[in-house]
Amino acid sequence: MSLNIIHSGQVITACLDGEIDHHTAAGIRNQIDQAVVENHPTMLVLDFKNVSFMDSSGIGLVMGRYKVISAEGGELAIVNTSPQIGKVMKLAGMDRLAKIGTEEILNETAK
Protein backbone atom coordinates (compact mmCIF):
# COMPACT_ATOMS: atom_id res chain seq x y z
CA MET A 1 0.00 0.00 0.00
CA SER A 2 1.25 3.43 -0.87
CA LEU A 3 -0.19 6.84 -0.19
CA ASN A 4 0.23 10.13 -2.01
CA ILE A 5 -1.09 13.21 -0.23
CA ILE A 6 -1.86 16.23 -2.39
CA HIS A 7 -2.54 19.71 -0.98
CA SER A 8 -4.57 22.05 -3.17
CA GLY A 9 -5.85 25.15 -1.47
CA GLN A 10 -8.17 24.07 1.34
CA VAL A 11 -8.43 20.48 0.05
CA ILE A 12 -6.25 17.54 0.95
CA THR A 13 -6.52 14.52 -1.31
CA ALA A 14 -5.18 11.20 -0.08
CA CYS A 15 -4.57 8.95 -3.10
CA LEU A 16 -4.57 5.38 -1.89
CA ASP A 17 -2.83 2.67 -3.92
CA GLY A 18 -2.89 -1.07 -3.27
CA GLU A 19 -4.64 -3.10 -0.60
CA ILE A 20 -6.17 -1.75 2.59
CA ASP A 21 -6.12 -4.28 5.41
CA HIS A 22 -5.21 -4.36 9.08
CA HIS A 23 -1.50 -4.47 8.19
CA THR A 24 -1.55 -1.27 6.15
CA ALA A 25 -4.34 0.81 7.72
CA ALA A 26 -2.38 2.16 10.71
CA GLY A 27 0.36 3.74 8.62
CA ILE A 28 -2.18 5.31 6.27
CA ARG A 29 -4.20 6.68 9.19
CA ASN A 30 -1.18 8.34 10.74
CA GLN A 31 -0.05 10.04 7.53
CA ILE A 32 -3.52 11.37 6.67
CA ASP A 33 -4.19 12.55 10.22
CA GLN A 34 -0.87 14.39 10.34
CA ALA A 35 -1.65 16.19 7.06
CA VAL A 36 -5.12 17.20 8.31
CA VAL A 37 -3.93 18.45 11.69
CA GLU A 38 -1.04 20.41 10.16
CA ASN A 39 -3.03 22.01 7.32
CA HIS A 40 -6.62 22.43 8.61
CA PRO A 41 -8.36 21.73 5.28
CA THR A 42 -12.05 22.33 4.67
CA MET A 43 -12.25 19.04 2.77
CA LEU A 44 -10.46 15.72 2.94
CA VAL A 45 -10.78 13.57 -0.17
CA LEU A 46 -10.00 9.86 0.01
CA ASP A 47 -9.29 8.69 -3.55
CA PHE A 48 -9.79 4.94 -3.95
CA LYS A 49 -8.98 4.85 -7.68
CA ASN A 50 -6.03 2.47 -7.26
CA VAL A 51 -7.31 0.40 -4.32
CA SER A 52 -7.48 -3.24 -5.38
CA PHE A 53 -8.74 -4.73 -2.10
CA MET A 54 -10.27 -3.49 1.12
CA ASP A 55 -11.38 -5.40 4.20
CA SER A 56 -13.21 -3.99 7.23
CA SER A 57 -10.08 -2.02 8.12
CA GLY A 58 -10.94 0.25 5.20
CA ILE A 59 -14.29 1.11 6.78
CA GLY A 60 -12.50 1.89 10.04
CA LEU A 61 -10.01 4.02 8.12
CA VAL A 62 -12.84 6.07 6.61
CA MET A 63 -14.75 6.42 9.88
CA GLY A 64 -11.68 7.58 11.74
CA ARG A 65 -10.78 10.14 9.07
CA TYR A 66 -14.35 11.43 9.22
CA LYS A 67 -13.88 12.07 12.94
CA VAL A 68 -10.55 13.82 12.39
CA ILE A 69 -11.75 16.10 9.58
CA SER A 70 -15.00 16.85 11.42
CA ALA A 71 -13.03 17.93 14.48
CA GLU A 72 -11.20 20.39 12.20
CA GLY A 73 -14.53 21.71 10.89
CA GLY A 74 -14.14 20.10 7.48
CA GLU A 75 -15.95 17.60 5.29
CA LEU A 76 -15.04 14.18 3.90
CA ALA A 77 -15.42 12.94 0.33
CA ILE A 78 -14.75 9.44 -0.98
CA VAL A 79 -14.06 9.27 -4.71
CA ASN A 80 -13.28 6.78 -7.45
CA THR A 81 -14.33 3.63 -5.64
CA SER A 82 -14.71 0.43 -7.60
CA PRO A 83 -18.31 -0.81 -7.81
CA GLN A 84 -17.56 -3.40 -5.10
CA ILE A 85 -15.89 -0.98 -2.70
CA GLY A 86 -18.57 1.64 -3.34
CA LYS A 87 -21.26 -0.89 -2.47
CA VAL A 88 -19.47 -1.85 0.75
CA MET A 89 -19.13 1.84 1.68
CA LYS A 90 -22.85 2.44 1.18
CA LEU A 91 -23.86 -0.74 3.04
CA ALA A 92 -21.70 0.40 5.97
CA GLY A 93 -23.45 3.78 5.98
CA MET A 94 -20.46 5.80 4.86
CA ASP A 95 -22.74 7.81 2.55
CA ARG A 96 -24.21 9.41 5.69
CA LEU A 97 -20.77 10.63 6.73
CA ALA A 98 -19.21 11.53 3.41
CA LYS A 99 -19.95 12.41 -0.17
CA ILE A 100 -19.31 9.28 -2.23
CA GLY A 101 -18.86 9.36 -5.97
CA THR A 102 -16.54 10.59 -8.65
CA GLU A 103 -14.30 13.63 -8.75
CA GLU A 104 -17.25 15.64 -10.11
CA ILE A 105 -18.71 15.80 -6.59
CA LEU A 106 -15.78 17.97 -5.64
CA ASN A 107 -16.67 20.44 -8.38
CA GLU A 108 -20.27 20.55 -7.11
CA THR A 109 -19.06 21.14 -3.56
CA ALA A 110 -16.82 24.01 -4.65
CA LYS A 111 -19.79 25.97 -6.10
OpenMM code with the backbone's topology and positions (N, CA, C; nanometers):
from openmm import Vec3, app, unit

residues = "MET SER LEU ASN ILE ILE HIS SER GLY GLN VAL ILE THR ALA CYS LEU ASP GLY GLU ILE ASP HIS HIS THR ALA ALA GLY ILE ARG ASN GLN ILE ASP GLN ALA VAL VAL GLU ASN HIS PRO THR MET LEU VAL LEU ASP PHE LYS ASN VAL SER PHE MET ASP SER SER GLY ILE GLY LEU VAL MET GLY ARG TYR LYS VAL ILE SER ALA GLU GLY GLY GLU LEU ALA ILE VAL ASN THR SER PRO GLN ILE GLY LYS VAL MET LYS LEU ALA GLY MET ASP ARG LEU ALA LYS ILE GLY THR GLU GLU ILE LEU ASN GLU THR ALA LYS".split()
positions = [
    Vec3(0.0853, -0.1179, 0.0000),
    Vec3(0.0000, 0.0000, 0.0000),
    Vec3(0.0888, 0.1228, 0.0000),
    Vec3(0.0561, 0.2143, -0.0884),
    Vec3(0.1249, 0.3427, -0.0871),
    Vec3(0.0210, 0.4537, -0.0789),
    Vec3(0.0684, 0.5700, -0.0406),
    Vec3(-0.0191, 0.6836, -0.0187),
    Vec3(0.0488, 0.8080, -0.0732),
    Vec3(-0.0258, 0.8847, -0.1514),
    Vec3(0.0228, 1.0131, -0.2010),
    Vec3(-0.0744, 1.1187, -0.1523),
    Vec3(-0.0243, 1.2154, -0.0773),
    Vec3(-0.1094, 1.3212, -0.0231),
    Vec3(-0.0841, 1.4485, -0.1027),
    Vec3(-0.1940, 1.5038, -0.1556),
    Vec3(-0.1863, 1.6227, -0.2394),
    Vec3(-0.2601, 1.7363, -0.1690),
    Vec3(-0.1939, 1.8508, -0.1560),
    Vec3(-0.2542, 1.9712, -0.0978),
    Vec3(-0.2902, 2.0648, -0.2127),
    Vec3(-0.4136, 2.1092, -0.2157),
    Vec3(-0.4566, 2.2048, -0.3173),
    Vec3(-0.5529, 2.3030, -0.2519),
    Vec3(-0.5031, 2.4180, -0.2174),
    Vec3(-0.5854, 2.5155, -0.1472),
    Vec3(-0.6305, 2.4597, -0.0134),
    Vec3(-0.7607, 2.4568, 0.0086),
    Vec3(-0.8172, 2.4068, 0.1336),
    Vec3(-0.8566, 2.2592, 0.1267),
    Vec3(-0.8084, 2.1891, 0.0234),
    Vec3(-0.8431, 2.0480, 0.0045),
    Vec3(-0.7178, 1.9628, 0.0153),
    Vec3(-0.7301, 1.8560, 0.0913),
    Vec3(-0.6252, 1.7539, 0.0954),
    Vec3(-0.6834, 1.6285, 0.0324),
    Vec3(-0.6111, 1.5764, -0.0669),
    Vec3(-0.6520, 1.4523, -0.1313),
    Vec3(-0.5509, 1.3449, -0.0957),
    Vec3(-0.6012, 1.2349, -0.0407),
    Vec3(-0.5177, 1.1202, -0.0082),
    Vec3(-0.5438, 1.0134, -0.1140),
    Vec3(-0.4461, 0.9938, -0.2023),
    Vec3(-0.4574, 0.8955, -0.3098),
    Vec3(-0.4022, 0.7630, -0.2592),
    Vec3(-0.4924, 0.6686, -0.2421),
    Vec3(-0.4565, 0.5376, -0.1888),
    Vec3(-0.4237, 0.4435, -0.3045),
    Vec3(-0.3259, 0.3566, -0.2849),
    Vec3(-0.2828, 0.2672, -0.3918),
    Vec3(-0.2464, 0.1314, -0.3325),
    Vec3(-0.3184, 0.0288, -0.3742),
    Vec3(-0.2886, -0.1066, -0.3272),
    Vec3(-0.4017, -0.1644, -0.2452),
    Vec3(-0.3661, -0.2425, -0.1445),
    Vec3(-0.4639, -0.3101, -0.0603),
    Vec3(-0.4723, -0.2447, 0.0771),
    Vec3(-0.5960, -0.2281, 0.1251),
    Vec3(-0.6167, -0.1749, 0.2591),
    Vec3(-0.6622, -0.2897, 0.3479),
    Vec3(-0.5784, -0.3250, 0.4441),
    Vec3(-0.6124, -0.4285, 0.5413),
    Vec3(-0.5540, -0.3885, 0.6754),
    Vec3(-0.5673, -0.4743, 0.7745),
    Vec3(-0.5211, -0.4361, 0.9082),
    Vec3(-0.3701, -0.4144, 0.9153),
    Vec3(-0.2952, -0.4674, 0.8205),
    Vec3(-0.1499, -0.4475, 0.8191),
    Vec3(-0.1114, -0.3093, 0.7676),
    Vec3(-0.1910, -0.2539, 0.6788),
    Vec3(-0.1553, -0.1270, 0.6152),
    Vec3(-0.2316, -0.0067, 0.6694),
    Vec3(-0.3447, -0.0290, 0.7318),
    Vec3(-0.4337, 0.0806, 0.7716),
    Vec3(-0.3698, 0.1779, 0.8719),
    Vec3(-0.2945, 0.1284, 0.9670),
    Vec3(-0.2378, 0.2159, 1.0708),
    Vec3(-0.1443, 0.3208, 1.0120),
    Vec3(-0.0571, 0.2800, 0.9228),
    Vec3(0.0358, 0.3742, 0.8617),
    Vec3(-0.0357, 0.4798, 0.7795),
    Vec3(-0.1387, 0.4388, 0.7082),
    Vec3(-0.2175, 0.5314, 0.6274),
    Vec3(-0.2879, 0.6317, 0.7184),
    Vec3(-0.3497, 0.5813, 0.8236),
    Vec3(-0.4201, 0.6683, 0.9189),
    Vec3(-0.3283, 0.7775, 0.9707),
    Vec3(-0.2113, 0.7382, 1.0147),
    Vec3(-0.1182, 0.8341, 1.0742),
    Vec3(-0.0773, 0.9431, 0.9766),
    Vec3(-0.0482, 0.9058, 0.8529),
    Vec3(-0.0055, 1.0042, 0.7529),
    Vec3(-0.1176, 1.1021, 0.7183),
    Vec3(-0.2386, 1.0505, 0.7005),
    Vec3(-0.3517, 1.1371, 0.6668),
    Vec3(-0.3836, 1.2290, 0.7843),
    Vec3(-0.3879, 1.1734, 0.9036),
    Vec3(-0.4185, 1.2552, 1.0223),
    Vec3(-0.3175, 1.3675, 1.0396),
    Vec3(-0.1913, 1.3380, 1.0203),
    Vec3(-0.0871, 1.4393, 1.0342),
    Vec3(-0.1089, 1.5524, 0.9328),
    Vec3(-0.1417, 1.5177, 0.8090),
    Vec3(-0.1655, 1.6193, 0.7059),
    Vec3(-0.2863, 1.7059, 0.7409),
    Vec3(-0.3909, 1.6445, 0.7944),
    Vec3(-0.5116, 1.7204, 0.8314),
    Vec3(-0.4829, 1.8140, 0.9479),
    Vec3(-0.4197, 1.7635, 1.0504),
    Vec3(-0.3926, 1.8451, 1.1693),
    Vec3(-0.2970, 1.9600, 1.1369),
    Vec3(-0.1999, 1.9365, 1.0511),
    Vec3(-0.1039, 2.0411, 1.0165),
    Vec3(-0.1621, 2.1474, 0.9232),
    Vec3(-0.2585, 2.1098, 0.8371),
    Vec3(-0.3034, 2.2006, 0.7317),
    Vec3(-0.4454, 2.2537, 0.7466),
    Vec3(-0.5246, 2.1967, 0.8354),
    Vec3(-0.6616, 2.2426, 0.8615),
    Vec3(-0.7449, 2.2618, 0.7338),
    Vec3(-0.7599, 2.1580, 0.6520),
    Vec3(-0.8361, 2.1728, 0.5278),
    Vec3(-0.9861, 2.1811, 0.5551),
    Vec3(-1.0590, 2.2325, 0.4568),
    Vec3(-1.2048, 2.2332, 0.4667),
    Vec3(-1.2626, 2.1043, 0.4094),
    Vec3(-1.1809, 2.0319, 0.3309),
    Vec3(-1.2253, 1.9042, 0.2774),
    Vec3(-1.1090, 1.8067, 0.2705),
    Vec3(-1.1384, 1.6832, 0.3089),
    Vec3(-1.0459, 1.5716, 0.2936),
    Vec3(-1.1071, 1.4763, 0.1925),
    Vec3(-1.0325, 1.4476, 0.0879),
    Vec3(-1.0780, 1.3566, -0.0166),
    Vec3(-0.9966, 1.2279, -0.0066),
    Vec3(-1.0651, 1.1167, 0.0050),
    Vec3(-1.0000, 0.9860, 0.0007),
    Vec3(-1.0248, 0.9289, -0.1382),
    Vec3(-0.9188, 0.9155, -0.2171),
    Vec3(-0.9289, 0.8686, -0.3553),
    Vec3(-0.8941, 0.7200, -0.3610),
    Vec3(-0.9939, 0.6390, -0.3926),
    Vec3(-0.9792, 0.4937, -0.3951),
    Vec3(-0.9524, 0.4394, -0.5349),
    Vec3(-0.9144, 0.5253, -0.6280),
    Vec3(-0.8980, 0.4845, -0.7678),
    Vec3(-0.8085, 0.3620, -0.7844),
    Vec3(-0.7001, 0.3554, -0.7096),
    Vec3(-0.6031, 0.2471, -0.7261),
    Vec3(-0.6057, 0.1453, -0.6122),
    Vec3(-0.7181, 0.1395, -0.5398),
    Vec3(-0.7306, 0.0401, -0.4324),
    Vec3(-0.7855, -0.0889, -0.4937),
    Vec3(-0.7092, -0.1954, -0.4787),
    Vec3(-0.7477, -0.3238, -0.5384),
    Vec3(-0.8227, -0.4144, -0.4417),
    Vec3(-0.8086, -0.3897, -0.3120),
    Vec3(-0.8735, -0.4730, -0.2101),
    Vec3(-0.8909, -0.3906, -0.0844),
    Vec3(-1.0028, -0.4156, -0.0151),
    Vec3(-1.0271, -0.3485, 0.1123),
    Vec3(-1.1064, -0.4431, 0.2016),
    Vec3(-1.0588, -0.4643, 0.3232),
    Vec3(-1.1381, -0.5396, 0.4198),
    Vec3(-1.2018, -0.4404, 0.5166),
    Vec3(-1.2519, -0.4869, 0.6280),
    Vec3(-1.3214, -0.3991, 0.7225),
    Vec3(-1.2311, -0.2888, 0.7778),
    Vec3(-1.1015, -0.3069, 0.7688),
    Vec3(-1.0084, -0.2018, 0.8121),
    Vec3(-1.0266, -0.0752, 0.7293),
    Vec3(-1.0688, -0.0906, 0.6055),
    Vec3(-1.0935, 0.0246, 0.5200),
    Vec3(-1.2109, 0.1069, 0.5700),
    Vec3(-1.3144, 0.0395, 0.6202),
    Vec3(-1.4287, 0.1108, 0.6778),
    Vec3(-1.3833, 0.1863, 0.8025),
    Vec3(-1.3042, 0.1224, 0.8849),
    Vec3(-1.2499, 0.1887, 1.0038),
    Vec3(-1.1627, 0.3069, 0.9668),
    Vec3(-1.0856, 0.2929, 0.8606),
    Vec3(-1.0015, 0.4022, 0.8122),
    Vec3(-1.0880, 0.5223, 0.7754),
    Vec3(-1.1954, 0.4983, 0.7019),
    Vec3(-1.2838, 0.6073, 0.6606),
    Vec3(-1.3525, 0.6704, 0.7813),
    Vec3(-1.4053, 0.5884, 0.8703),
    Vec3(-1.4753, 0.6420, 0.9878),
    Vec3(-1.3834, 0.7280, 1.0739),
    Vec3(-1.2636, 0.6823, 1.0940),
    Vec3(-1.1680, 0.7581, 1.1738),
    Vec3(-1.1290, 0.8896, 1.1095),
    Vec3(-1.1136, 0.8892, 0.9759),
    Vec3(-1.0778, 1.0136, 0.9075),
    Vec3(-1.1948, 1.1106, 0.9079),
    Vec3(-1.3169, 1.0572, 0.9082),
    Vec3(-1.4347, 1.1431, 0.9225),
    Vec3(-1.4295, 1.2162, 1.0566),
    Vec3(-1.3961, 1.1449, 1.1618),
    Vec3(-1.3876, 1.2072, 1.2944),
    Vec3(-1.2796, 1.3144, 1.2992),
    Vec3(-1.1661, 1.2873, 1.2376),
    Vec3(-1.0547, 1.3819, 1.2391),
    Vec3(-1.0896, 1.5083, 1.1602),
    Vec3(-1.1434, 1.4919, 1.0394),
    Vec3(-1.1748, 1.6096, 0.9578),
    Vec3(-1.2922, 1.6865, 1.0174),
    Vec3(-1.3863, 1.6176, 1.0771),
    Vec3(-1.4996, 1.6855, 1.1419),
    Vec3(-1.4524, 1.7696, 1.2592),
    Vec3(-1.3572, 1.7179, 1.3350),
    Vec3(-1.3026, 1.7926, 1.4482),
    Vec3(-1.2331, 1.9204, 1.4025),
    Vec3(-1.1853, 1.9209, 1.2775),
    Vec3(-1.1198, 2.0390, 1.2203),
    Vec3(-1.2209, 2.1306, 1.1513),
    Vec3(-1.3490, 2.0907, 1.1526),
    Vec3(-1.4525, 2.1712, 1.0887),
    Vec3(-1.4681, 2.1466, 0.9399),
    Vec3(-1.4094, 2.0384, 0.8907),
    Vec3(-1.4141, 2.0096, 0.7475),
    Vec3(-1.5074, 1.8958, 0.7118),
    Vec3(-1.5108, 1.8660, 0.5820),
    Vec3(-1.5953, 1.7596, 0.5286),
    Vec3(-1.5093, 1.6497, 0.4681),
    Vec3(-1.5712, 1.5332, 0.4483),
    Vec3(-1.5043, 1.4178, 0.3898),
    Vec3(-1.5718, 1.3804, 0.2597),
    Vec3(-1.4912, 1.3462, 0.1601),
    Vec3(-1.5420, 1.2936, 0.0333),
    Vec3(-1.4643, 1.1666, -0.0002),
    Vec3(-1.5346, 1.0705, -0.0559),
    Vec3(-1.4746, 0.9442, -0.0982),
    Vec3(-1.4984, 0.9345, -0.2483),
    Vec3(-1.3910, 0.9262, -0.3263),
    Vec3(-1.4059, 0.9270, -0.4713),
    Vec3(-1.3392, 0.8069, -0.5359),
    Vec3(-1.3869, 0.7792, -0.6570),
    Vec3(-1.3275, 0.6781, -0.7451),
    Vec3(-1.3227, 0.5381, -0.6848),
    Vec3(-1.4280, 0.4991, -0.6170),
    Vec3(-1.4327, 0.3625, -0.5643),
    Vec3(-1.4711, 0.2679, -0.6772),
    Vec3(-1.4243, 0.1462, -0.6669),
    Vec3(-1.4711, 0.0433, -0.7598),
    Vec3(-1.6167, 0.0147, -0.7251),
    Vec3(-1.6916, -0.0486, -0.8153),
    Vec3(-1.8307, -0.0807, -0.7814),
    Vec3(-1.8425, -0.1624, -0.6516),
    Vec3(-1.7520, -0.2567, -0.6316),
    Vec3(-1.7556, -0.3396, -0.5104),
    Vec3(-1.7298, -0.2567, -0.3850),
    Vec3(-1.6235, -0.1774, -0.3875),
    Vec3(-1.5886, -0.0976, -0.2701),
    Vec3(-1.6957, 0.0081, -0.2443),
    Vec3(-1.7495, 0.0670, -0.3495),
    Vec3(-1.8574, 0.1644, -0.3343),
    Vec3(-1.9789, 0.1032, -0.2681),
    Vec3(-2.0116, -0.0186, -0.3059),
    Vec3(-2.1263, -0.0888, -0.2467),
    Vec3(-2.1021, -0.1150, -0.0987),
    Vec3(-1.9820, -0.1598, -0.0645),
    Vec3(-1.9474, -0.1850, 0.0755),
    Vec3(-1.9568, -0.0558, 0.1562),
    Vec3(-1.9071, 0.0537, 0.0991),
    Vec3(-1.9127, 0.1838, 0.1683),
    Vec3(-2.0582, 0.2218, 0.1977),
    Vec3(-2.1450, 0.2067, 0.0996),
    Vec3(-2.2851, 0.2439, 0.1175),
    Vec3(-2.3550, 0.1505, 0.2161),
    Vec3(-2.3265, 0.0214, 0.2088),
    Vec3(-2.3858, -0.0736, 0.3039),
    Vec3(-2.3431, -0.0429, 0.4467),
    Vec3(-2.2217, 0.0057, 0.4630),
    Vec3(-2.1700, 0.0399, 0.5966),
    Vec3(-2.2178, 0.1778, 0.6432),
    Vec3(-2.2923, 0.2479, 0.5588),
    Vec3(-2.3452, 0.3777, 0.5985),
    Vec3(-2.2497, 0.4935, 0.5799),
    Vec3(-2.1433, 0.4721, 0.5059),
    Vec3(-2.0460, 0.5796, 0.4859),
    Vec3(-2.1056, 0.6964, 0.4081),
    Vec3(-2.2115, 0.6720, 0.3304),
    Vec3(-2.2740, 0.7810, 0.2548),
    Vec3(-2.3452, 0.8805, 0.3458),
    Vec3(-2.3644, 0.8451, 0.4720),
    Vec3(-2.4210, 0.9406, 0.5686),
    Vec3(-2.3136, 1.0296, 0.6294),
    Vec3(-2.1883, 0.9874, 0.6175),
    Vec3(-2.0769, 1.0630, 0.6730),
    Vec3(-2.0014, 1.1428, 0.5682),
    Vec3(-2.0042, 1.0940, 0.4453),
    Vec3(-1.9206, 1.1528, 0.3410),
    Vec3(-1.9944, 1.1549, 0.2083),
    Vec3(-1.9487, 1.2425, 0.1216),
    Vec3(-1.9954, 1.2409, -0.0166),
    Vec3(-1.9213, 1.1272, -0.0853),
    Vec3(-1.9933, 1.0403, -0.1539),
    Vec3(-1.9310, 0.9278, -0.2229),
    Vec3(-1.9637, 0.9398, -0.3708),
    Vec3(-1.8622, 0.9303, -0.4537),
    Vec3(-1.8862, 0.9361, -0.5972),
    Vec3(-1.7582, 0.9534, -0.6751),
    Vec3(-1.7681, 1.0327, -0.7797),
    Vec3(-1.6539, 1.0586, -0.8652),
    Vec3(-1.5983, 1.1966, -0.8321),
    Vec3(-1.4938, 1.2336, -0.9015),
    Vec3(-1.4302, 1.3626, -0.8750),
    Vec3(-1.5236, 1.4795, -0.9039),
    Vec3(-1.6305, 1.4572, -0.9811),
    Vec3(-1.7248, 1.5636, -1.0112),
    Vec3(-1.7937, 1.6163, -0.8850),
    Vec3(-1.8059, 1.5313, -0.7821),
    Vec3(-1.8707, 1.5797, -0.6594),
    Vec3(-1.7906, 1.6911, -0.5946),
    Vec3(-1.6611, 1.6908, -0.6190),
    Vec3(-1.5776, 1.7974, -0.5644),
    Vec3(-1.6093, 1.9298, -0.6345),
    Vec3(-1.6322, 1.9239, -0.7629),
    Vec3(-1.6671, 2.0445, -0.8380),
    Vec3(-1.8009, 2.1001, -0.7907),
    Vec3(-1.8968, 2.0123, -0.7621),
    Vec3(-2.0266, 2.0553, -0.7112),
    Vec3(-2.0130, 2.1189, -0.5738),
    Vec3(-1.9264, 2.0629, -0.4906),
    Vec3(-1.9056, 2.1141, -0.3555),
    Vec3(-1.8409, 2.2517, -0.3593),
    Vec3(-1.7548, 2.2737, -0.4566),
    Vec3(-1.6819, 2.4011, -0.4650),
    Vec3(-1.7705, 2.5173, -0.5071),
    Vec3(-1.8892, 2.4899, -0.5623),
    Vec3(-1.9787, 2.5967, -0.6100),
    Vec3(-2.0441, 2.6707, -0.4965),
] * unit.nanometer
topology = app.Topology()
chain = topology.addChain("A")
for resn in residues:
    res = topology.addResidue(resn, chain)
    for name in ("N", "CA", "C"):
        topology.addAtom(name, app.Element.getBySymbol(name[0]), res)
